[in-house]
């Protein structure tokens, strides 16, 4: 069984935010199998180890997995000081869940929410290069040269993006549609890639993550992932 960072396990169990859990550890409030852990990094096996905070053993909820079709204007965070609608607000779930990665406030579509920090790490860590597919409406048309640049990779502040798969769905004078699949999670990556080749995104909708499709789920609606989908996700990573 793979070990996980202690602060992530504590946060996943609903103790507090990851940063505050880190502070709890260095303050000497956490023990693993009876042994004081007061330095980082620290790793545990949550299903095997006994973890206590201030002398109280933490418990772990049953793992849950949801697919949400995120509408525009909804944020992918568990705490928003501006009081905007959060993705977790749209799901009726008693467990403390969180988004697997993020979609920016203007991007719509597929987001996975869960309380499984291990799977979350695998789906978001660059090492696993999990594919994510977007349907993008752009203003005006495009040239073959610009499409080739997107496919080969674009230089951003973080470095050159990995090669993308780009399919042309529609080419028009006023708007065009592209399907773009990437394997990275750079902030606002699609918008920034398009801007680098002088293309403006009118709307971006994520339609797939690995083997998981948004098909049949309306805007603002959600459903549980099934065993077949979870098996496929774990094989992907």
Backbone bond lengths (Angstrom), bond angles and torsions (degrees), N, CA, C in turn:
res aa  C-N    CA-C-N  psi(-1)  N-CA   C-N-CA  omega(-1)  CA-C   N-CA-C  phi
1 X - - - 1.461 - - 1.527 109.54 -
2 X 1.327 117.67 132.89 1.458 121.78 -177.87 1.525 110.32 -72.22
3 X 1.326 115.08 141.47 1.458 120.06 177.53 1.522 110.13 -84.27
4 X 1.327 115.54 152.92 1.453 121.61 -179.70 1.521 109.52 -124.69
5 X 1.323 115.79 155.61 1.461 120.09 176.85 1.524 110.21 -63.91
6 X 1.327 115.19 134.96 1.457 120.69 -174.53 1.524 111.77 -58.45
7 X 1.338 117.91 -42.87 1.463 119.63 -177.47 1.525 112.03 -64.71
8 X 1.344 116.87 -32.26 1.455 120.25 177.68 1.520 110.95 -70.28
9 X 1.325 116.02 -37.81 1.461 120.51 178.56 1.529 110.00 -65.23
10 X 1.343 116.44 -43.11 1.463 120.30 178.87 1.523 110.99 -63.34
11 X 1.318 116.25 -43.83 1.466 119.77 179.18 1.521 110.79 -64.70
12 X 1.337 116.44 -40.71 1.449 120.92 178.96 1.515 113.24 -64.25
13 X 1.347 116.20 -26.23 1.463 121.12 177.97 1.526 111.98 -84.54
14 X 1.357 116.57 0.45 1.455 120.46 176.20 1.511 114.46 85.97
15 X 1.338 117.79 15.42 1.469 120.09 -179.25 1.519 110.31 -66.55
16 X 1.329 117.18 -50.57 1.469 122.64 178.04 1.527 107.50 -174.90
17 X 1.328 116.72 -171.19 1.453 119.82 176.49 1.523 109.70 -66.92
18 X 1.325 116.81 162.95 1.467 120.43 -177.69 1.527 111.11 -61.10
19 X 1.318 117.83 -42.00 1.465 120.77 -179.53 1.524 111.93 -63.62
20 X 1.332 115.94 -42.35 1.460 118.83 179.44 1.518 111.23 -68.80
21 X 1.337 116.57 -32.59 1.466 120.31 176.14 1.528 110.68 -66.91
22 X 1.326 116.82 -36.28 1.467 120.55 175.26 1.522 110.10 -60.56
23 X 1.337 116.05 -42.23 1.460 120.04 179.58 1.520 111.23 -65.93
24 X 1.324 117.53 -38.08 1.467 121.33 176.82 1.531 110.71 -58.76
25 X 1.334 114.63 -40.16 1.467 119.24 -178.89 1.522 110.45 -64.95
26 X 1.329 116.89 -51.90 1.475 119.47 -177.35 1.525 111.77 -68.56
27 X 1.318 117.09 -20.72 1.476 120.58 175.87 1.519 112.41 -80.48
28 X 1.328 116.82 -2.25 1.457 120.24 176.95 1.510 115.15 79.14
29 X 1.322 117.20 29.22 1.462 121.38 -177.21 1.527 113.27 -99.09
30 X 1.349 116.52 -0.92 1.462 120.06 -172.73 1.529 110.53 -120.95
31 X 1.327 115.50 136.94 1.464 121.77 174.43 1.515 109.56 -127.43
32 X 1.327 115.33 144.87 1.463 121.96 176.66 1.516 107.69 -122.37
33 X 1.337 115.30 118.30 1.471 121.82 -176.82 1.525 110.79 54.25
34 X 1.336 115.27 39.12 1.461 121.61 177.14 1.512 115.27 84.03
35 X 1.323 117.62 -8.30 1.467 121.37 -177.40 1.523 110.32 -99.50
36 X 1.340 115.75 131.71 1.453 120.97 179.19 1.531 110.56 -64.10
37 X 1.330 115.42 131.25 1.467 121.35 174.82 1.526 106.74 -119.94
38 X 1.329 116.59 111.43 1.467 119.58 -176.32 1.526 112.89 -130.37
39 X 1.326 116.53 23.10 1.464 119.94 176.43 1.524 109.42 -143.58
40 X 1.315 114.41 157.40 1.462 121.59 -178.98 1.523 109.76 -120.75
41 X 1.333 118.24 149.74 1.466 127.15 3.05 1.522 112.25 -77.66
42 X 1.310 115.50 152.77 1.463 122.04 175.98 1.527 107.47 -137.28
43 X 1.328 116.40 139.22 1.459 121.06 -175.61 1.523 110.67 -125.55
44 X 1.341 115.54 145.58 1.463 121.02 -178.91 1.523 110.13 -140.68
45 X 1.329 114.95 165.29 1.461 122.81 169.98 1.527 106.39 -111.42
46 X 1.333 118.06 97.47 1.470 121.32 -170.79 1.521 115.65 -57.15
47 X 1.339 117.58 -30.77 1.459 119.27 -178.85 1.530 112.11 -83.61
48 X 1.317 116.26 -5.40 1.463 120.82 -177.72 1.522 112.45 -117.98
49 X 1.326 117.26 -40.83 1.462 121.55 -174.47 1.528 111.96 -83.53
50 X 1.335 115.43 151.30 1.460 122.23 173.45 1.520 107.71 -96.83
51 X 1.331 116.15 119.31 1.463 121.68 -175.48 1.527 108.69 -118.54
52 X 1.330 115.81 129.59 1.461 120.31 178.81 1.526 110.07 -124.88
53 X 1.329 115.32 146.26 1.462 122.85 174.45 1.523 107.05 -124.20
54 X 1.320 116.14 121.23 1.468 121.53 -176.18 1.525 111.26 53.83
55 X 1.330 115.54 35.75 1.455 121.07 176.21 1.515 114.87 85.29
56 X 1.326 117.64 -4.65 1.465 120.72 -178.82 1.518 109.77 -104.48
57 X 1.317 116.09 128.48 1.461 120.67 -179.31 1.518 110.28 -71.72
58 X 1.329 116.52 133.57 1.450 119.20 178.71 1.528 109.29 -87.34
59 X 1.316 115.18 147.25 1.460 120.95 179.43 1.523 108.85 -113.92
60 X 1.306 115.16 156.32 1.457 120.63 -177.63 1.516 110.30 -116.42
61 X 1.333 115.22 128.48 1.450 120.45 177.95 1.530 110.66 -71.31
62 X 1.298 114.83 159.15 1.454 120.39 172.95 1.522 108.91 -58.59
63 X 1.323 116.27 138.43 1.457 120.80 -179.37 1.530 110.44 -68.71
64 X 1.324 115.38 132.89 1.461 121.40 179.42 1.528 108.86 -128.06
65 X 1.341 115.55 151.91 1.463 120.91 -174.90 1.524 108.74 -141.53
66 X 1.337 116.23 122.53 1.457 120.96 -178.41 1.531 111.00 -126.18
67 X 1.315 114.65 149.72 1.459 123.09 170.66 1.523 106.72 -110.13
68 X 1.324 116.77 127.99 1.463 122.07 178.44 1.525 109.71 -122.09
69 X 1.322 116.32 137.49 1.464 121.67 170.84 1.527 106.53 -92.14
70 X 1.317 116.63 94.95 1.460 121.68 -173.13 1.532 111.37 -71.92
71 X 1.321 117.19 126.11 1.461 119.63 175.23 1.533 111.13 -79.44
72 X 1.302 116.56 165.56 1.457 121.98 174.18 1.522 109.50 -64.44
73 X 1.323 117.18 142.92 1.456 121.52 178.10 1.517 114.58 91.92
74 X 1.340 116.95 -4.70 1.472 122.01 179.23 1.522 108.39 -98.92
75 X 1.335 116.74 137.35 1.459 121.15 -176.87 1.525 111.11 -103.04
76 X 1.328 115.16 147.82 1.470 121.52 -177.82 1.522 110.73 -100.45
77 X 1.316 115.48 67.22 1.447 121.58 178.72 1.522 108.20 -146.71
78 X 1.330 117.26 157.30 1.462 119.88 179.34 1.520 112.61 -89.78
79 X 1.336 116.43 -7.65 1.462 120.36 179.56 1.519 108.73 -145.93
80 X 1.323 116.48 123.72 1.464 120.29 -179.40 1.524 109.94 -130.63
81 X 1.340 117.73 111.54 1.471 120.80 -177.75 1.518 113.58 -64.94
82 X 1.336 117.23 -17.52 1.464 120.55 179.82 1.522 112.44 -87.41
83 X 1.326 116.50 -5.26 1.454 120.29 176.55 1.508 115.16 74.11
84 X 1.339 117.26 21.44 1.457 120.41 179.03 1.531 111.03 -75.37
85 X 1.312 117.08 160.63 1.453 121.46 177.97 1.523 109.64 -65.36
86 X 1.321 116.14 131.96 1.462 122.11 -179.45 1.523 109.35 -103.99
87 X 1.332 115.33 154.09 1.462 120.16 178.94 1.527 111.22 -56.92
88 X 1.324 116.75 -39.47 1.471 119.99 -179.10 1.522 112.15 -65.34
89 X 1.338 117.43 -22.76 1.468 120.94 179.22 1.531 111.58 -68.88
90 X 1.321 117.02 -20.75 1.461 120.94 -175.54 1.520 112.92 -89.15
91 X 1.336 116.66 -4.28 1.465 120.79 -176.83 1.525 109.86 -115.89
92 X 1.309 116.09 127.05 1.459 121.88 178.88 1.523 108.86 -84.85
93 X 1.341 116.24 96.47 1.462 120.92 -174.81 1.523 108.86 -147.35
94 X 1.322 117.20 131.41 1.466 120.33 -178.20 1.524 112.64 -78.38
95 X 1.337 117.19 -23.46 1.456 120.48 179.11 1.531 110.96 -76.47
96 X 1.319 114.83 157.69 1.465 119.87 174.17 1.525 107.52 -81.02
97 X 1.318 116.89 111.76 1.456 121.20 -178.29 1.525 109.49 -115.53
98 X 1.318 116.07 167.66 1.462 121.06 -179.47 1.524 108.61 -148.59
99 X 1.318 115.37 162.44 1.465 121.22 -179.11 1.523 110.37 -77.77
100 X 1.326 115.11 142.87 1.462 121.45 172.86 1.530 106.47 -87.51
101 X 1.329 116.79 100.46 1.448 120.49 -172.76 1.523 110.01 73.51
102 X 1.334 116.23 -164.04 1.456 119.87 -178.06 1.528 111.39 -142.80
103 X 1.314 114.32 152.83 1.453 122.99 163.98 1.520 105.86 -114.58
104 X 1.342 118.11 136.69 1.455 118.43 179.88 1.524 110.05 -67.60
105 X 1.303 116.37 167.92 1.465 121.46 -170.15 1.524 112.95 -60.61
106 X 1.347 117.54 -29.18 1.459 120.85 -178.12 1.527 113.23 -91.07
107 X 1.329 117.47 -12.60 1.467 121.16 -179.97 1.521 110.03 -88.99
108 X 1.325 116.33 136.62 1.458 121.06 -178.65 1.530 109.64 -109.20
109 X 1.339 114.13 174.86 1.453 118.97 171.15 1.509 116.00 109.22
110 X 1.325 114.20 -153.49 1.460 122.81 -165.59 1.524 112.73 -72.02
111 X 1.313 115.03 123.78 1.459 122.14 170.45 1.529 107.33 -136.46
112 X 1.328 116.68 136.76 1.463 121.66 177.79 1.518 108.56 -97.17
113 X 1.318 116.66 136.27 1.460 122.06 175.92 1.523 108.31 -122.78
114 X 1.328 116.14 140.27 1.460 120.78 -175.28 1.526 109.80 -160.20
115 X 1.324 116.31 174.49 1.466 122.03 168.86 1.525 110.32 -116.34
116 X 1.327 116.13 16.64 1.460 122.75 -179.37 1.534 108.92 -96.79
117 X 1.320 116.87 95.90 1.461 120.75 -176.75 1.529 111.75 -69.75
118 X 1.324 117.49 -28.52 1.457 120.47 178.86 1.520 111.78 -65.34
119 X 1.333 116.67 -48.38 1.459 120.05 178.27 1.525 110.38 -66.31
120 X 1.326 116.75 -37.85 1.463 120.63 178.57 1.523 110.98 -57.83
121 X 1.321 116.32 -43.97 1.456 120.05 179.63 1.527 111.18 -61.56
122 X 1.313 116.34 -41.78 1.469 119.76 -179.11 1.521 112.11 -67.89
123 X 1.334 117.49 -33.99 1.454 120.41 -178.58 1.525 112.48 -78.25
124 X 1.333 117.51 -20.10 1.459 120.32 -175.68 1.526 113.90 -111.73
125 X 1.331 118.30 -16.64 1.467 120.19 -178.03 1.535 110.05 -71.61
126 X 1.333 117.51 133.26 1.482 120.47 -179.06 1.527 113.80 -56.08
127 X 1.322 117.15 -27.98 1.467 121.05 -177.80 1.526 112.28 -58.80
128 X 1.339 116.66 -33.28 1.465 120.12 -174.04 1.527 113.33 -90.47
129 X 1.335 117.22 -15.03 1.469 122.65 173.90 1.531 113.15 47.51
130 X 1.323 116.13 52.19 1.462 120.80 -179.09 1.537 110.21 -67.15
131 X 1.345 118.45 126.74 1.469 120.22 -177.98 1.523 112.74 -74.08
132 X 1.327 115.23 139.11 1.465 122.53 177.68 1.522 107.97 -132.66
133 X 1.334 115.99 131.26 1.460 121.44 -173.93 1.528 110.87 -113.65
134 X 1.333 115.38 136.58 1.459 122.37 -177.62 1.529 110.06 -128.63
135 X 1.332 115.43 143.12 1.462 120.94 168.65 1.527 106.54 -102.45
136 X 1.321 115.08 122.40 1.465 121.07 -172.07 1.523 110.47 -119.79
137 X 1.326 115.64 124.94 1.463 120.28 171.80 1.521 107.84 -94.44
138 X 1.334 116.60 125.59 1.457 120.55 179.97 1.526 110.08 -116.08
139 X 1.308 114.50 156.73 1.460 120.15 179.03 1.522 109.54 -78.02
140 X 1.341 115.78 128.41 1.456 120.49 177.58 1.516 112.96 73.22
141 X 1.338 114.66 -158.59 1.457 120.36 -178.88 1.519 112.03 -100.34
142 X 1.321 115.64 -157.49 1.457 121.60 -177.42 1.519 108.60 -159.48
143 X 1.305 115.83 167.73 1.466 120.30 176.46 1.521 109.33 -111.92
144 X 1.317 115.63 160.19 1.466 120.70 177.66 1.526 110.53 -62.03
145 X 1.329 116.25 -33.08 1.462 120.72 -179.97 1.525 111.22 -63.51
146 X 1.332 116.75 -40.93 1.465 120.33 179.55 1.523 111.33 -67.07
147 X 1.309 116.63 -39.32 1.465 120.54 178.10 1.527 109.92 -63.13
148 X 1.318 117.31 -41.72 1.471 121.06 179.44 1.522 111.14 -63.94
149 X 1.316 117.36 -37.13 1.463 120.38 177.91 1.528 110.78 -64.21
150 X 1.335 116.70 -41.46 1.467 120.63 177.50 1.528 110.57 -62.15
151 X 1.318 115.78 -41.10 1.460 120.69 -178.86 1.528 111.93 -64.95
152 X 1.312 116.64 -39.93 1.469 121.24 -175.05 1.524 113.35 -80.38
153 X 1.334 117.34 -22.51 1.466 120.78 -178.47 1.512 111.11 119.13
154 X 1.322 115.28 143.90 1.461 122.84 -175.97 1.525 109.18 -119.20
155 X 1.311 116.60 138.02 1.463 120.13 176.77 1.530 110.62 -78.46
156 X 1.338 115.80 118.51 1.459 123.19 173.74 1.527 108.10 -115.53
157 X 1.317 116.93 177.80 1.467 120.38 -179.47 1.528 111.48 -59.52
158 X 1.350 116.77 -31.60 1.464 121.16 -178.79 1.527 112.68 -80.21
159 X 1.333 117.49 -8.00 1.457 121.43 -176.37 1.520 109.78 125.35
160 X 1.318 116.07 -173.17 1.448 120.38 -179.14 1.518 110.70 -81.37
161 X 1.325 116.55 133.20 1.460 120.24 179.25 1.527 109.65 -71.47
162 X 1.312 114.89 153.03 1.461 120.49 176.93 1.530 109.37 -68.66
163 X 1.330 118.19 158.10 1.461 120.55 178.21 1.523 111.74 -54.30
164 X 1.320 115.99 140.61 1.467 122.30 179.66 1.526 109.71 -112.82
165 X 1.327 115.42 154.52 1.461 121.04 172.09 1.522 106.95 -96.95
166 X 1.324 116.75 121.75 1.467 121.21 -177.21 1.534 109.28 -123.01
167 X 1.331 115.33 123.25 1.465 121.01 176.13 1.519 109.11 -116.46
168 X 1.315 115.96 137.92 1.459 121.05 178.58 1.525 108.49 -88.72
169 X 1.332 116.78 117.06 1.462 121.53 179.23 1.525 111.69 -94.31
170 X 1.341 115.50 -33.57 1.463 120.07 -179.57 1.517 108.81 -161.52
171 X 1.315 116.11 136.64 1.462 120.66 174.51 1.514 108.77 -121.68
172 X 1.346 115.53 121.73 1.450 120.21 -179.27 1.513 111.25 -136.98
173 X 1.326 116.13 172.66 1.461 120.31 179.51 1.517 111.48 -78.16
174 X 1.335 117.15 -37.94 1.468 120.45 -178.31 1.525 111.83 -88.47
175 X 1.322 116.62 -46.75 1.466 121.16 177.75 1.521 110.06 -142.20
176 X 1.322 115.81 157.06 1.461 122.20 176.28 1.520 108.57 -135.31
177 X 1.338 115.97 160.13 1.462 121.49 179.55 1.523 109.81 -121.48
178 X 1.335 115.69 130.82 1.459 122.34 175.81 1.525 109.40 -124.63
179 X 1.319 116.23 146.43 1.466 121.40 169.47 1.525 106.87 -108.48
180 X 1.328 115.80 120.92 1.466 121.14 -175.12 1.523 109.40 -122.33
181 X 1.324 116.35 127.31 1.467 121.85 176.57 1.525 109.09 -114.15
182 X 1.328 115.96 125.84 1.461 122.15 179.24 1.525 109.23 -125.19
183 X 1.323 116.06 164.24 1.456 121.42 -179.40 1.534 111.72 -125.05
184 X 1.318 115.65 25.19 1.456 121.14 178.46 1.515 109.75 -126.55
185 X 1.333 116.06 174.91 1.454 120.29 179.62 1.510 112.07 -133.83
186 X 1.339 117.29 40.84 1.455 121.77 178.47 1.529 109.47 -68.78
187 X 1.327 116.61 141.86 1.457 121.62 -177.20 1.533 111.71 -55.89
188 X 1.339 116.13 125.31 1.473 123.91 178.65 1.528 111.28 51.56
189 X 1.313 115.82 40.39 1.459 121.17 -170.80 1.525 113.72 -59.85
190 X 1.327 117.67 -48.10 1.458 120.84 -176.53 1.531 110.56 -60.93
191 X 1.331 116.69 -48.77 1.465 120.48 -179.18 1.529 111.04 -59.26
192 X 1.317 115.62 -43.10 1.461 119.98 -176.92 1.530 111.69 -70.38
193 X 1.326 116.87 -37.45 1.462 119.73 176.31 1.525 110.90 -62.04
194 X 1.328 116.11 -45.44 1.458 120.11 179.81 1.525 111.44 -63.20
195 X 1.332 115.88 -42.36 1.464 119.72 -179.37 1.520 111.78 -60.76
196 X 1.330 116.94 -33.26 1.465 120.95 -179.14 1.526 112.52 -66.87
197 X 1.336 116.39 -22.09 1.476 118.98 177.20 1.533 109.96 -111.56
198 X 1.341 115.16 24.81 1.467 122.51 175.64 1.522 113.46 59.28
199 X 1.326 115.82 40.45 1.458 121.89 172.28 1.525 108.30 -116.83
200 X 1.305 117.41 136.26 1.461 121.53 -178.25 1.519 110.91 -107.87
201 X 1.341 115.58 125.27 1.462 120.72 177.94 1.519 110.06 -78.15
202 X 1.322 116.12 124.53 1.456 121.52 174.33 1.529 109.53 -85.53
203 X 1.336 115.85 -40.72 1.470 121.08 176.49 1.525 109.03 -153.86
204 X 1.338 114.70 150.22 1.464 121.21 177.99 1.523 108.10 -132.78
205 X 1.335 115.55 129.66 1.469 120.65 179.05 1.517 108.85 -131.08
206 X 1.327 116.69 123.32 1.463 119.32 175.86 1.527 108.94 -82.62
207 X 1.332 115.09 128.12 1.457 120.24 -174.73 1.523 113.82 -111.36
208 X 1.351 117.59 -20.62 1.465 120.34 -179.27 1.520 110.86 -147.34
209 X 1.319 115.35 146.45 1.459 123.76 166.08 1.519 105.83 -128.14
210 X 1.322 116.84 112.83 1.473 121.49 -175.73 1.526 109.09 53.06
211 X 1.336 117.56 -118.93 1.466 121.09 -178.40 1.524 113.40 -92.19
212 X 1.326 117.78 3.12 1.465 121.86 -175.71 1.522 110.23 -93.43
213 X 1.346 115.95 125.90 1.461 121.59 -177.85 1.531 110.72 -112.66
214 X 1.331 114.72 150.01 1.461 121.71 178.92 1.531 112.49 -82.10
215 X 1.297 117.41 -7.48 1.464 122.54 -173.20 1.531 112.00 -52.51
216 X 1.320 115.76 130.46 1.449 121.40 175.75 1.507 115.79 87.81
217 X 1.334 117.50 -0.83 1.461 121.22 -179.51 1.530 108.80 -112.41
218 X 1.332 117.28 114.52 1.455 121.67 -177.55 1.517 112.63 -73.25
219 X 1.330 115.67 164.94 1.463 120.94 -179.97 1.530 111.05 -58.16
220 X 1.323 116.39 129.83 1.459 121.36 -179.40 1.511 114.43 82.34
221 X 1.322 117.49 -2.47 1.462 122.25 -179.56 1.526 110.36 -98.28
222 X 1.332 115.42 163.76 1.462 120.47 -179.55 1.518 109.95 -145.75
223 X 1.313 115.20 165.55 1.468 121.87 172.65 1.523 107.92 -153.78
224 X 1.325 115.24 163.43 1.456 120.32 175.85 1.528 110.19 -79.11
225 X 1.322 116.54 146.57 1.459 120.05 172.44 1.521 108.58 -75.57
226 X 1.329 116.77 143.58 1.456 119.79 179.58 1.535 111.18 -93.09
227 X 1.319 115.97 172.97 1.470 120.69 -175.82 1.528 111.75 -61.59
228 X 1.329 116.45 -38.17 1.462 120.35 179.41 1.532 110.64 -61.43
229 X 1.318 115.64 -44.82 1.468 120.32 -179.54 1.522 111.56 -65.23
230 X 1.331 117.03 -41.40 1.462 120.88 179.57 1.523 111.02 -65.13
231 X 1.328 116.05 -40.58 1.466 119.77 177.64 1.528 110.17 -61.36
232 X 1.332 116.24 -42.91 1.452 120.55 178.37 1.509 112.90 -63.61
233 X 1.332 116.73 -40.43 1.464 121.18 177.95 1.524 111.38 -61.04
234 X 1.325 115.20 -44.68 1.473 118.77 -177.38 1.529 110.90 -68.84
235 X 1.314 117.53 -32.43 1.459 120.41 177.07 1.532 110.68 -70.01
236 X 1.337 115.17 -35.98 1.456 120.11 178.96 1.518 111.41 -61.05
237 X 1.321 115.69 -37.22 1.460 120.56 -175.25 1.518 111.23 -95.75
